[in-house]
Amino acid sequence: MVQIKRGETLSGKDRIQFIKDVTRARNDPVWFAEEKLGLTSLFPKQKEVLYEFYRHLYKPGSPEYKKLVWISGQRCLSGETLIATNHGLLSIRNIYEHSIDGLLVYNGNKWVKPKEVIYAGKKDAFKLTTEYGFSIECSKDHKFYVYNGEIFTWKRLEDIEIGIDCVQINKNLCIEGSNQILIDNYSWLYKGGSSVIDQLIDPNKTFVMVKTIEDLGKSIDMYDLHVPEGNCYVANGMLVHNSGKTVLASIILCYEFFYLMSLENPAEHFGLLTLGHGRSQPIACTCVAVSSDQAKDGVYTLARNYMEGNEWFEQWWPNLKFRDDRIDLPEKNIFMQVKASRMDSAAGFTNKVVVFDELDLFAKTDSKMGARMVYDKLVNSTQTFKQKGKVVAISSLQGIDGIMSELYNNGQFEDTTLTYKLESWVANPNLSKELLMEEYKYRMDAFWRDFANRPEVSTGVVFPGKVRLNKRIPNVFLCDEIPEETLYFSHALACDPAYRNDAFGMAVGYVNDNHIIIDGVNKFQKKDDNKAYINPSDIENYIFEWIPKLNVDTFLYDTDLILPTVEKLENEWGINCVKHIAGEDAYSTWVNLNDDVGEYTLDIVYDEYLEREANQLIKKELPSGKIKYDHVYNSSKDVADCCANLIWYLANNKTSIITNPVIPGFATF
C-alpha cells in the first residue's frame, strides 16, 4: 500500500496512477516541469541544464552533480515600465501592487495570463523635468527618443543634454481627462490638473525641451514579470522574457521538494535521526536571497506559484500548507522556505537543497567575507545527504572579483560541479545581441557586464583572453628524472611564500636564444603532515634541494621573511640573489609575451594552480595612481607572482649554457 498522509493509504487504480506519476516525475525532472508544473515553453538551454544536472537519472551510472553554478544576464524593469495589457498600458509597479481581475499580457503571439510580478531589487533614481513641468522618475539607463534640432535618436537619461535635447510626446496617447501622457510611446509623464493636453502651450508640439535632470539620492524598485505561457511579454514596446535562470532554479527547488514529498518517511529514507514522540528530523529546501523583499519575490515565489493551486499537488498532498515565506507538509516534517542572506536567518537547518538567488548581490549587504561565510555555512547544511544534497547558485555578474566568479572558476576543476556562463541572448533566444548592442551603444561597459557576462572587458582582468600554458612541457618539479636538455642551461628560480604560511610558490626557467621557457612551477603545501603550518626551514630545505638539480645561478624573492636563506645562498652558494616585487613591470611583460608582443617567445609549463591564479588576477588603480595586481577574494597568487617575477628577470637577463651543476659548499666565480 502507498501512504499519502498519516493514516491514509491508496489502493487499486489510485495506487497505480500515483506510482506511475511519482516514478516518472522522480526519474524525469524535465517531464515533471512540463507536465506537473505546467511549464510547457521551456527554453532549449533550460532543458539542457536540467538534463545535464540530473544526468544520473537519464544515464544511469553517470556521476551525480552536487552543485550548479549558472551565470547569465538579467533584464529587470523599473516600476514605471509600461506593460501591454488587455486593460491598456499599465506600469509594472501598478500590476505588482494591485490585483487586477482578468489581467492578460501580450506574449508576442497572443494574450495570456501572467502568473506573478517579481520584485528584483533597487536602482538609483533620477528625475527628468521638461519645459512644461512634466516629469518622470527612472534609472539613469532609461531610454528616451529625443531630437536635438538635427537628428532623432534614442538616448539614455545619463546621455541627454539639458537645454538641447527634446523628448517626444505623443498627444494621441494621452488618457482623456487624466493627468498622464505617454512620451516616446513608452513612458508616462505626470502633471497636476485634469487634462494634460489642455495645459500644453502648443497642443500639436510633439517634442518638448528637457529642462532639468536631478539625482534624487534614492533608489527605485525593479521588477520582472513571470508569464508561464511563452515566458514572454511586451514591455516598453519590446518583447522581453522573464529571467531564464530564475525559472530554472525554481524548477529545481520544486523538484527537490517533490522528491521529499514522494517518500513515505523522508528522514528514515536518508538515515536521519528520529526525534522524541515518533517525530522525525525536519528537512528543509531553502532559497536564500539578498534581502527579505527579493527573498519573497524571486525564485521562491515562482516555486510556490507552481505548486499552490496545482491540481496534481492538491490531489496527492492535500495537507500542503502555503505561507508567504514557507510551505509545509506537516505529516512528513518537511518544508520549503525562503530566507534573507544573513547567516543568523539562513543557518541551522538540514537542507536537501539550497538555492542562492542572485548570489553576487550578497556582498552588497554583507562584506565579501560575510557572503562567503553564508554560502559555506549553507553548503555544509546539505552534506548530510552527500551527493543527493544539492546546491544551486544563480546570478548575473556584478564584477570580476565576486563570489560567483570564484565559484565558476573553481567549478571548472570540480567533477561534482556543473557550471554555465551564458550571454543573455544564448540563455534567452528571444533577445537579440545586435539590438542589445544598439540599445547600449553609449554604455558598452554595461552591455558586456550585464548581458555578455564579461565584466573583464570593462574592468581590470589581467588576462582577459586567458593565460597561455603548454601541457607538452614536462614540469621539472614533478619529474622522476629531469630532462637532459634542461641541464644544459643555467636556471633562475623564483620563490613566493604565502602570507598565511600555509603554502609557497616556486617557478624555475631559462632563456634559449629568444625563447623564454618556464619549465617548472609548483605550489608547495604540507599535505601529509598534521601540522599544516610551513616553517621557514621547510622553504629553505626545498630551495636547497632544487638549486643543484637545476643548475640555478639566480634566485628571485620578494620578501625579507626568507632573508637568512638569501644570505646563505649568496655567501655559501655564490648564487646571484635579486629582490623584486611582482608588480606592473613584471605583469605587463608577461601579458605582452602572452599575446606574442615583444622580442621573446614564451612557453610556460601547465600547472592547475597557476592557471587558476593567473586567470583570476585583477588590476586596480590605487589613489596614488599606481596599478596594483591582486587576486580576487578568497584566492591567492603565490605561483603567479613567481612566474611574473621570473619572466621579468629572464626578459632582461639572458641565462647561459652550463654543464656543471652547482655543488653545495662551493661558490662560483
N, C-alpha and C positions, 0 to 999 in steps of 0.2 A: 504494500500500500504506500502511496506517496502522501506525505504530510504537507499541508499548505499552511495552516496555522495551528497553534497548540490545541489539541483535542479534536481536530478535524482531519479527515482523510478523503482521498479521491478513489473512485473505483470505476471500472467499466470504461466507456468511451471518454469520459472526462480525464481519467488517468492516462489513457493512451495519448490524447491530444496534448495534455500537459507535458508528458515525457517527450513527445515529438518536438514541441515548441522549445522547451528548455534545452534539449540536446542540440538542436540546430543552432539556437542562439548562442549557447556556450562555445560551440566549435566554429562559429562563423560571425565574428563581430560586424562585418560589413552587412551581412543579411540582417543581423539584429538592428543595425542603424536604419536600414532602408525599410524593413518590414515592420519592426516593432516600435521604432521611434518615429517613423513616418518621414524620414529624410530621403526622399526619392531623387533628389537632384544634387547629390554629392559631386564635387569636382573630381576629375581623374587623379589629381595629386592627393586629395584626401583619402581616396580609396587605396591608392598605392601605399601611403603611410600606414594605414590600418592593416593591410595585407602583410606588410613587412614587419611592423611592430609585433604582430601576433603570428609570425611565420611558423612558430612551433605548432600552431593549430592547423595551419594549411599544409605544412610539410612536416609531418611527424618525424622526429629525430633531429630537426634543426635546433641549434642553440636558442635559448629563450632570452629575449631582451628584458632588461630591468628598467632602463631609462630611455626616455625620448626627449631630445633637445631640438625644438623647432623654432627657427628664426625666420621671420618674414615680416614684411611691412604691414602697417596698419593704417587704414584710412578712416578716421573718425570725423564727425561733423559737429560744428558749433551749434549751439541751441537755436540760432536764428536761421539755420539752413532750412530751406523750404522743400517739403516732400510733396510730390504729385499724388494727391489722394482723390477719392470719389466725392469728397467734400470741398475740393479746390486745393489750393496750395496752403499747406499748414506747416508751421515751424516744427522741427523735430522736438523741441522743448515742449511745445503745446501737446504734442502726441504723447510725450513721456509723462507729463504732469496730469493729464486728464484722460479719463476713459471715454472714448468716442464710439458710440454704438454703430455697428455696421461699417467700421472703417476699412477701406480697401486701398492698397497702393499698387502702382503700376510696376510690374517686374520686367518690362521690356517687351512682353508678349500679350499679357492680359492683366486684368485687375485681380489681385489676390489678397488674402487676409494676412496682415503681419502678425507675428507671434509675440514679439516683445521689443521694446526700446531699451537699449543698454546704455547705462551711464559709463563713460570711459575716461573720466579724469578732467583736468582743468588746463587751460592755456591762458597766457597773459592777454588782457583785454585792452582794446583801443576804441576810441570813439571818433568817427568821421562826421563832420558837420558841413553842410553845403551853404551856399549864399542865401537860401530861403529858409534856413533853420532846420531843414530835415537832417536827421542823424541816424546812425546805426552803430551798434557795438559789435565788434568782431575781433578775430585774431589778426595778427599782422600779416598773415599769408592769405587772408581772404581776398578774392579777386573781384575786380570791378572792370566793366567795359568803359573805357574813357576816350575822350577826344581832347587833344591839346592845341587845336587850331590848325594842325597839319595832318595828323594821322589818327586813325581809330585803332585801338589795340586793347588787349587785356593787361591789366596791371594789378599787382598785389598792393595791398594797403601801404606797406612799407616803401614801395617804389613810387607812389603817387606824389606829384609835385604840387604843393599848395599854391593856389593862385594861378596855376597854369592848366592843370588837368581838370576836366569836367566829367562828372559821372552821368550815365544815361538814365533818364526817367521815361518809362513807358506809361503815359497817362491812360492808355486804353486798358491797362491792367489795374487801374485804381478801383478799390472797392467803393461802390456808390454809397455816399453818406457816412463814410468811416474816416478814420484818421490814418489810414495806411495807403501806401503807394508802393508799387514794385519798381525797383531800379534794376538795370541790366538783365531784365527778365528773370532775375534770381532772388533779390534780397529786398526786404521791406524797409522803407524809411518811415519814421514816425514824426508827426507834428500835431500839436493840440488843435482842436477845432472840429467842426462837424464834417467838413469836406476838404480834402487836400486840394482838389482841383480849383476850388473857389479861391484858394489862397495863393495860387501861382500868379505872378505878375503877367507872365505870358503863357496862357494855357497851352499853346502849341509848341512851347520850347521843350525839347527832349533831352538836352544836356544842361546840367547846372554846375557852376563852379564849386570846387572844393575849397572851403574857407579855412577849416582847422582840422588837424588830426591830433588827438590828445591821448597820451598814455594814462589810462585810468588807475594804474597802480593796483590792479586786482586781477583775478583770474576768472575766466568764463568756463562754463561746463561744456564738455564734449560728449557726443552721443554716437551710438551706432544702432541700426535698425535690423532686427532679425526677421527675415522672411523665409520660412521653410520652403515654400514652393518656388523654385528657381533661384533662391538665395540672392535675389537681385531686387533693386528698387531704383526709382528715378529721383535723384536729389540734385537740386540746382541745375536741372536740365541734363544731367549726365546719368547714365546707367552705372550704378555702383553696386558693390557686393558687401554683405555683412562679413565680418572678419573670418577668413577661412580657418585660421589656426584656433580661433575661439570655438568654432563649431566642432573641430576635430577633438579638442581637449574635452569638450562637454560630452562627446560620444564615449570617449574612454572612461570618463568619470561615471557615466550611466552604466556602461558595460561592466565595470568592476563592481559596482554596487549590485547590479542584477546578479552577477555571479554569486555573491554572498547570499542574496535573497533566495537563489535557487537551491542552496544547500539546506538539508534538513537541520543540521546543527553546525553553523559555520565555525564556532570556536573549537568544537570537538574535531571537525574535519582537519583543521590546521594544527591540532595538538596543543591548543591554548589551555590555560588554567580554568578550572571550574570553580566559581566563587561559592560562597555560602548560600544555603536555601535553594540549591539547584540552579542558581544563576550562572550563566557562562560569562566569560570575559568579553566586554564590549569591543567591537571592531568598528573603526571609522573609515570613511572615504572622505578625504579632506581637500578642499580647494582653498588656496591662500592667495590673497590679492594685496595690492599696495595700500589700500585704505578700506574702511568699512563700507563706504559707498560703492566702490568698484567691486568689492567682495560680493555685495548683494546684487550687482547688476552686470556681472560678467559671465564667466564660464558656468558658475553655479546656477545662475538664473536660467540659462539655456537648459541645463540638465534638469532642473526642477520642472520647467515648462514641458519638456519632452515627456515627463512621467506623470505629472499631475493632470488628471482628467483623461489619461490614456486608458482606453477600454481594456487593453491586454493586461496592464498592471492592475487595474481595478478588479478584473476577473479573478486573477490568481493570487493577488496580495491585497485584499480589501482593507487590511489593517494599517496600510501605509498612512503615516501622519505627516502632513506637509506644513512647514512654517517658513517664514521669510528666510531664515538662515540655517534651517536644519530639516532633514527628512528622516523619520524614524520608522523602523519595523520592530516594535517592542518585543514580540514573541521570539525573535531571533537575536535580540540585543545588538543590532547593527544600525548604523546611521550614516547619512551623508551630511556634511556640514561645510560652512564657509567661514573663514576667519581672516582678519586683517593680519598684516605681516609681522606684527610684534611677536617676539618669541614667547612672552608670557601668555598670549592668547592662542597661539598655534601649537604649542608643545603639550605633551602629557597624554597623547592618545596612541593606541596601537593602530596603525594605518595600513589598510590593504592597498591604497593608492593615495598619493599626494600630487595635486596639480598646482603648479605655480603659475598664476595668471599675470602676464606682463612682468616677469621676474626682474628685468633690467631696471624697472622703476622703483624697486625696493630700496635701492641706495639713495633715492631722493627723500625717503622718510627716515631711513636709518643710515648709518655710515656703511661703507662697503664691508667693513668687518662685521657689522651688525647684520647686514643682509646675508652674508656668507654663513654666519652662525645660525640664523633662522633656517637657511637651506640645509645645512649639515644636520641640525637637530631633527628636522622633519624627515630627511632621508633615513636617518638612523631609526626612526619610528616604524619604517617598513621592513626592517631587517628580520623581524620575527617570521616573515613569510618568504625570506630568501629571494629567489628569482621571481616568485609569484607576487611579491610586493612591488608595485610599480611606482615610478617617479616620472612625471611629465612636466617639463619646463617649456613654456611658450613665451615669446616676447619679440617685439621689434627692438632693434639695437639702439641704445641711447648714446653709445660711444664705443671706442675701441678697447677700453680697459674695464668694461663692465663684467658682471658675473656671467652673463650669457655668453660672451666671447670666450671667457675662461672655460665654461662647461663645454662649449662647442669644440674648442681646440683640444681639450683633454679627451673629449669623447671620440676624437679621431683615432685614439690609441687604445680605446677600451672596447673589448669584444661584446660587452653586455649593454653598450650604449648606442642607440640609433640617432644619428644627427642629420639635420637638414638645415640648410641656409638657402632660402629661396627668394628671388626677386618677386615683387608683388604681382607682376604680370604672369609669372610662372605658377605661383600659388593660386592666382585668380585669373583665368583666361579671359574674363570679361573686361579686364583692364588692358590698356594699350601702352606699351613702353613709349611709343612715339608721342602719343597725346600727353602722357605724363611729363615727358621731357619738354614739350612745348609749354605745358602749364607751368613748369618750374624753371623755365629758361633763365629767369633772373635770379634764381636761387638754386643752382645746380648742386650746392652742398647739401641742401635738404633733399633733393632728388636722390642723390647717392646714398645718403644716410637712411631716409625714411622708406624708400621704395626699392632701391637696389641692394639694400643691406650691405653697403660698402662704405662705412664711415671712414675707413682708412684713406679714401680718395681725398677727403676734405680735412683730414686730421693727420696726426704725426706718426703713422706707422713707418717704421724704419725700412722694412722690406715689403712694400705693398704687393709686389709681384712674387713673393715667397723667396726664401733663401735657396740657393742652388748648392746641393750636396751630391757627392759622387759615391754611389754604392759599390763601384768596381774597385775602389782603392781599399786595400786591407788596412784595418786600424791597428797600428803597431802596438798599442796598449793591450790589445786583445789577442795578438798572435802568439802561438806557441814558439814559433821561430820567426825572428824579424827578417823580412825580405832582404836578400843580399844587396839589391840595388840601392836600398835605403842607406846601407852602411858606408857607401862611397861619398856621402855628403855630410858635412857638419850640420847640426841642427840648432835651432833656437827653441827654447822651452818656456812657456808662459804658465803662471800659476795664479789662481784667484781663490782664496779661502772665502767661504760663505760667512756672512756676518753672524749667522745663528750658530756657527761652529758645528753644524750637522753635516757638512759636505765641503768639498773644494773641487774646483775645476782645474784641468790641465789640458794644454794643447801643445803640440810639437810640430815643427815643419822646417822646410828648407827652400832654397831657390835653385832651380836648374835652368841656366840661361835666363830667359824672361818668363819663366813658368814658376809661380809660387805654388807649392804643394804642402797642404796641411795634412799630414798622414797619420796623425794621432790625436784623438780627442777622448777625454774621459772625465766623468763626474764621479769622484771618489766618495763613497758613503760606507759607513760601517753597517753591514747587514747581518753579520753573524755574531757580533759582539753584543752582550747585554747592555753595555754602556755605549749608547749611540754618539755621545759627545766625542768630537775629534780633537785630540790634543795637538799642539804644535809639533810634538815629536812624531806624530803619525804623518804629518805633511812632510817633515824633513826626511824621514825614512823613505817615503815614496819618491821624493825628488832624488835622493842619493841612489836609489835603485835604478832609475832610468837614465841618469846622466851618462854613465859609462856605456850603457847598452845602445844609446842612440847618438854617440859622438856629439854631445851637447857642448857648445862653446859659449852660448849666450843664454842668460836666464832673465826673464822679464817678470816683474812683480809690481803690485800696485798698493801695497800696504806695509807699514813698518811692523806689523804683527809677527812677521817671519824674519825680522832683521837679523837675529842670531844665525839663522840658516844662511842668509845672504852673506854675512861676514865669513862663515866657513867656506862657502863656495868661492869667494874672492881670494881669501888668504891661503886656504889649504888646497883648493882645486884649481885655482887660476882661471875661474870662469868669469867672463865679462857679464856683470850684473847691471841691469837697467831698470830703474823705477819709472813707471809710466802708467797713468790712469787712463783707461779706455774711455775716451770722450769723443768730441766731434771730429777731431783729426783722424782717429783710428776708425771710427764707424763710417765716416764719409769715404775713406779709402776702400773699405770693404764693400760699401754699397756700389761704388763706381765699378769696381772689379767684378762684382756680382752681375752687373749689367754690361760687362765687356767694354767698359770705358777706362782707358789708361794703357800704359805701355806693357803691363804684365797680363798674362792669363792666370786664372785662379782655379785650383781644384781643392776641394775640402772633403775629407772623408765623411761618410754619413755617420751620424750619431743621433739617436732619437731625442736625447736631452738637448743637444744643440739645436735640432730642428724646432723643437717646441719653444725653446727660449728665444731664438732668433726671430721666429715668425710672430711672437707676441711683443717684441720690443717696440717701444714708442719713444718719440722725442717731444720734449716740452720746452717752451721758451720761458726762461726764468725772468723775474723782474729786472735783473741786470742786463737782459738781452742775450745772455748766453744760452746755448742749446744743451739741454740735459737729456742723455739717453738713459732710459729707465725701463724696468719691467712692469707689467701690469700687476694689480693687486693679487697677492697670494701666489706669486710666481717668483722666478729668480733669473739671474743672468750670469751665473758663475762661469760656465763654459763659453758663453757668448763673448764675455769680456776677454777671456783668454784668447779666443780666435781673433777678435778685433785688434788686440794688442800685438799679436803675432803677425798678422797681415800688415799692420802699420810698420812694424820693425823690418820685416822682410822686403817690403816695397821700398825701403830707404837704405837697406844694408844687405848686400849680397853675401850669401854664405859661400864657403869654399869647399873644394873637393879634398877629402881627407880619408885616409885608410886606417889610421891607427886610433883606436878608441881612447878616450880619456881614462886614465887609471887613478883611482882614489889615492891621494897622498903625493901625487906628482903634479906639480904646476907646469903649465905650458908657457913658453916664452916666444 
